[in-house]
């Protein structure tokens, strides 16, 4: 039976259900609820703006977007966004999904924290970015009504999300904090990781091996 929340259908194809099973297996309730809110908030913003998108690809992108934080999918040396994107691409390729669709999902996940870029990409990429921004930081908060927000949060509760997600982020990449260089997750390390010293771009330039 298809589930509909705030007039948005949750995809229930075999491909979508398989991705949901992976999130259930390797994630937790925090990521489960957050990922579904990201899909719904992204889809709702797309509907409000008359954006055409592939709901199945958007849903799968949302399900995988934070799986790079989990032990199962985390690499020792890549950004967690790339780990999640690689996992999603492998999953889609293993199910014979066309390469162009796999690329779209890869981009949506890999760029979901890349401010100033993702929102100008294809609809699926831009809407994942918007959904993440809405759920995590309340971006464009008033673009959805209180009633609509309530329907989403009732189905997929926040349960103190604001205070839980930052430690969850850190847990996913505290073993490789250097991968946060140049992206917003360095702020998480600066706040929560004792002794963390962020790499400074200006120092990289001034201390390069060039003998100017």
TATA-V890853 format. One record per backbone hydrogen bond with DSSP energy under -0.5 kcal/mol. NH is the residue of the N-H (numbers start at 0). CO is the residue of the C=O. Records with the same first field share a line. If there is no record, write none. Layout:
NH=CO, CO
This chain:
4=7
7=4
8=6
9=2
10=8
16=12
17=13
18=14
19=15
20=16
21=17
22=18
23=19
24=20
25=21
26=22
31=27
32=28
33=29
34=30
35=31
36=32
37=33
38=34
39=35
40=36
41=37
42=38
43=39
44=40
45=41
46=42
47=43
48=44
49=46
50=45
54=52
57=53
58=54
59=55
60=56
61=57
62=58
63=59
64=60
66=63
68=65
69=66
72=69
73=69
81=78
82=78
83=79
84=80
85=81
86=82
87=83
88=84
89=85
90=86
91=87
92=88
93=89
94=90, 91
95=92
96=91
101=97
102=98
103=99
104=100
105=101
106=102
107=103
108=104
109=105
110=106
111=108
113=110
114=112
116=113
117=113
119=116
120=117
125=121
126=122
127=123
128=124
129=125
130=126
131=127
132=128
133=129
134=130
135=131
136=132
137=132, 133
138=132
140=137
142=139
143=140
148=144
149=145
150=146
151=147
152=148
153=149
154=150
155=151
162=159
163=159, 160
164=160
167=163
168=164
169=165
170=166
171=167, 168
172=168, 169
173=169
175=172
176=173
178=175
179=176
180=177
182=179
185=179, 182
186=183
188=184
189=185
190=186
191=187
192=188
193=191
195=192
200=198
203=199
204=200
205=201
206=202
207=204
211=209
